[in-house]
Amino acid sequence: MAWDVEGTKRRIYEAALAEFAEHGPDGTTVDRIAKRARINRERVYNYFGDKPKLFSAVIRSELDRIAAAVPLVITRAADVGEFAGRTFDYQRAHPDLARLVLWEGLSDTGSVSDEVVRTELYSGKAQAVAAAQQAGLIDDTLDPAHLIFLVIALSSYWSAAPQIARMLSGSDVQDGAEAARRRAAVVHAAQRIAAPRPTDGTTTG
C-alpha cells in the first residue's frame, strides 16, 4: 500500500496551524503536532524540518493565501475601504492568521524567517498605495507604508483581540448584525484615512 505523502503533509500542516495559533511557536511541541496529526513525530521532521521551519512554512503559507484572496488594486479612493472590508471578512473567516502574526511578534528578535521575501509582499502593497497617491486618487500626506499598515491594522485587530471587541461592543463575531456593523466601521474608517484632501484645505466628510 502506497503511503499518502500529500495527505500526511496536509494533516501535519493543519495540526501545526491549529497548535501554533493556540499556543504560539514557543508553547507548541512537535510531539503535540504529531499526535494531533495522528502520525509519527519523525514524519514532521522529514517533511518540514524542525519546529521553527514548520512555523515559518505555516505563517508564510497563510500570508500567501490572504494576499491571493485579497489583492490590493486602487483605481479609485473607495478601493482602499473595499480592501479593508475584504481583509476584515477574510480575517473573520480565518482567525488563526491574526493569532499567528501576534505570536510571531511576541517572539520577534529583530528578524523573522523569510523576512526578505515577505517584505516584498508588503512592499508591493505600499507601492500600490504610492502609485495611487501620485495619481491623486488618495491622500498623499501619509507615508504609503504607514497608510497601508493603518488599514491592515484596522481590518485585522478585531480578530487579533476579540476579547476587547467583545468588551466594547457587548457582542462577539458570531453575531451577524454586530459583524456587519464592525465591517462597516472598518470600511468607513479606511475610506476616511485614504480620502484625498481638498485643495482648499477643508476636510472631506
C-alpha positions as CSV (number, residue, x, y, z in Angstrom):
1,M,0.0,0.0,0.0
2,A,1.5,3.3,-1.1
3,W,2.0,6.0,1.6
4,D,-0.2,9.1,1.1
5,V,2.6,11.7,1.3
6,E,0.4,14.7,0.4
7,G,-2.3,13.6,2.7
8,T,0.2,13.3,5.5
9,K,1.7,16.7,4.8
10,R,-1.8,18.2,4.8
11,R,-2.6,16.7,8.2
12,I,0.7,17.9,9.6
13,Y,0.1,21.4,8.3
14,E,-3.4,21.6,9.6
15,A,-2.3,20.3,13.0
16,A,0.6,22.7,13.1
17,L,-1.7,25.6,12.1
18,A,-4.1,24.8,15.0
19,E,-1.4,24.3,17.6
20,F,0.7,27.3,16.7
21,A,-2.5,29.5,16.6
22,E,-3.5,28.2,20.1
23,H,-0.1,28.1,21.8
24,G,2.4,30.0,19.7
25,P,5.7,28.7,18.4
26,D,7.3,28.6,21.9
27,G,4.3,26.8,23.5
28,T,3.9,24.2,20.8
29,T,5.8,20.9,20.7
30,V,6.5,18.6,17.7
31,D,5.0,15.8,19.8
32,R,1.7,17.5,20.2
33,I,1.6,18.4,16.5
34,A,2.3,14.8,15.6
35,K,-0.3,13.5,18.0
36,R,-2.9,15.9,16.6
37,A,-2.0,14.8,13.0
38,R,-2.1,11.2,14.0
39,I,1.4,10.4,12.6
40,N,4.9,9.6,13.9
41,R,6.8,12.7,15.0
42,E,9.7,11.7,12.7
43,R,7.5,12.5,9.7
44,V,7.2,16.1,10.8
45,Y,10.9,16.4,10.6
46,N,11.1,14.5,7.4
47,Y,8.6,16.7,5.6
48,F,9.0,20.1,7.2
49,G,12.3,20.1,9.2
50,D,12.4,21.4,12.7
51,K,9.7,23.4,14.6
52,P,11.0,26.9,13.6
53,K,11.0,25.8,9.9
54,L,7.5,24.4,10.3
55,F,6.2,27.6,11.9
56,S,7.8,29.6,9.1
57,A,6.1,27.4,6.5
58,V,2.7,27.7,8.1
59,I,2.7,31.5,8.6
60,R,4.2,32.1,5.1
61,S,1.5,29.9,3.5
62,E,-1.3,31.7,5.4
63,L,0.0,35.1,4.4
64,D,0.3,34.0,0.8
65,R,-3.3,32.8,0.9
66,I,-4.7,36.2,2.2
67,A,-2.5,38.0,-0.4
68,A,-4.0,35.9,-3.2
69,A,-7.6,36.2,-1.8
70,V,-7.5,39.9,-1.0
71,P,-5.3,41.7,-3.6
72,L,-4.9,45.5,-3.3
73,V,-5.8,47.3,-6.5
74,I,-6.6,51.0,-6.3
75,T,-8.3,52.7,-9.2
76,R,-10.5,55.0,-7.0
77,A,-10.4,56.2,-3.4
78,A,-13.2,53.8,-2.4
79,D,-11.0,50.8,-3.3
80,V,-9.0,51.3,0.0
81,G,-12.2,50.9,2.0
82,E,-13.2,47.9,0.0
83,F,-9.8,46.3,0.6
84,A,-10.2,46.9,4.3
85,G,-13.7,45.3,4.2
86,R,-12.5,42.2,2.3
87,T,-9.5,41.9,4.7
88,F,-11.9,42.1,7.6
89,D,-14.0,39.3,6.0
90,Y,-11.0,37.1,5.4
91,Q,-9.7,37.6,9.0
92,R,-13.1,36.8,10.4
93,A,-13.3,33.6,8.4
94,H,-9.6,32.7,9.2
95,P,-9.0,34.0,12.7
96,D,-5.9,31.8,13.1
97,L,-3.9,34.1,10.8
98,A,-4.1,37.1,13.2
99,R,-3.1,34.8,16.1
100,L,-0.1,33.5,14.2
101,V,1.1,37.1,13.4
102,L,0.7,38.1,17.1
103,W,2.6,35.1,18.3
104,E,5.4,35.8,15.8
105,G,5.5,39.4,17.0
106,L,5.8,38.4,20.6
107,S,8.9,36.2,19.8
108,D,10.4,38.7,17.3
109,T,14.1,39.3,17.9
110,G,14.6,41.8,15.1
111,S,14.1,39.5,12.1
112,V,11.8,36.6,11.1
113,S,12.3,33.7,8.8
114,D,11.7,34.6,5.1
115,E,11.7,38.3,6.0
116,V,13.2,39.4,2.7
117,V,10.6,37.5,0.7
118,R,7.8,38.6,3.0
119,T,8.9,42.2,2.9
120,E,8.4,42.1,-0.9
121,L,4.8,41.1,-0.3
122,Y,4.2,44.2,1.9
123,S,6.3,46.4,-0.3
124,G,4.0,45.6,-3.2
125,K,1.1,46.9,-1.2
126,A,2.9,50.1,-0.3
127,Q,3.9,50.6,-3.9
128,A,0.2,50.3,-4.9
129,V,-0.6,53.0,-2.4
130,A,2.2,55.2,-3.6
131,A,1.1,54.9,-7.2
132,A,-2.5,55.8,-6.2
133,Q,-1.2,58.8,-4.2
134,Q,0.9,60.0,-7.2
135,A,-2.2,59.7,-9.4
136,G,-4.2,61.9,-6.9
137,L,-6.6,59.1,-6.1
138,I,-6.0,59.0,-2.3
139,D,-4.4,61.2,0.4
140,D,-0.7,61.8,-0.1
141,T,0.0,63.3,3.3
142,L,0.8,59.9,4.9
143,D,3.8,57.7,4.0
144,P,2.5,54.9,1.8
145,A,3.8,52.2,4.2
146,H,2.2,53.9,7.1
147,L,-1.1,54.2,5.4
148,I,-1.4,50.6,4.4
149,F,-0.2,49.5,7.8
150,L,-3.0,51.5,9.4
151,V,-5.6,50.0,7.0
152,I,-4.4,46.4,7.7
153,A,-4.4,47.1,11.5
154,L,-8.0,48.5,11.2
155,S,-9.1,45.4,9.4
156,S,-7.2,42.8,11.5
157,Y,-7.4,43.8,15.1
158,W,-11.0,42.7,15.5
159,S,-9.8,39.1,15.0
160,A,-6.5,39.6,16.8
161,A,-8.2,40.9,20.0
162,P,-11.7,39.5,20.0
163,Q,-12.0,39.9,23.8
164,I,-11.5,43.7,23.6
165,A,-14.0,43.9,20.7
166,R,-16.5,41.9,22.8
167,M,-16.0,44.1,25.9
168,L,-16.5,47.2,23.9
169,S,-19.5,46.1,21.8
170,G,-21.1,43.6,24.1
171,S,-21.3,41.1,21.3
172,D,-18.9,38.7,19.6
173,V,-18.2,38.0,16.0
174,Q,-20.7,35.2,15.8
175,D,-23.4,37.9,16.0
176,G,-24.0,38.6,12.3
177,A,-25.5,42.0,12.9
178,E,-22.6,43.1,15.0
179,A,-20.1,41.7,12.5
180,A,-21.8,43.8,9.8
181,R,-21.5,46.9,12.0
182,R,-17.8,46.2,12.6
183,R,-17.2,45.8,8.9
184,A,-19.0,49.0,8.0
185,A,-16.9,50.9,10.6
186,V,-13.7,49.4,9.1
187,V,-14.7,50.4,5.6
188,H,-15.7,53.9,6.6
189,A,-12.5,54.5,8.7
190,A,-10.3,53.2,5.9
191,Q,-12.0,55.4,3.4
192,R,-11.6,58.5,5.6
193,I,-7.9,57.7,6.1
194,A,-7.4,57.4,2.4
195,A,-9.7,60.2,1.1
196,P,-7.8,62.8,-0.9
197,R,-7.6,66.2,0.8
198,P,-9.4,69.1,-0.9
199,T,-7.0,71.6,-2.4
200,D,-8.7,74.4,-0.5
201,G,-7.6,72.9,2.9
202,T,-11.1,71.8,4.0
203,T,-11.7,68.3,5.2
204,T,-13.9,65.7,3.5
205,G,-16.8,64.1,5.2
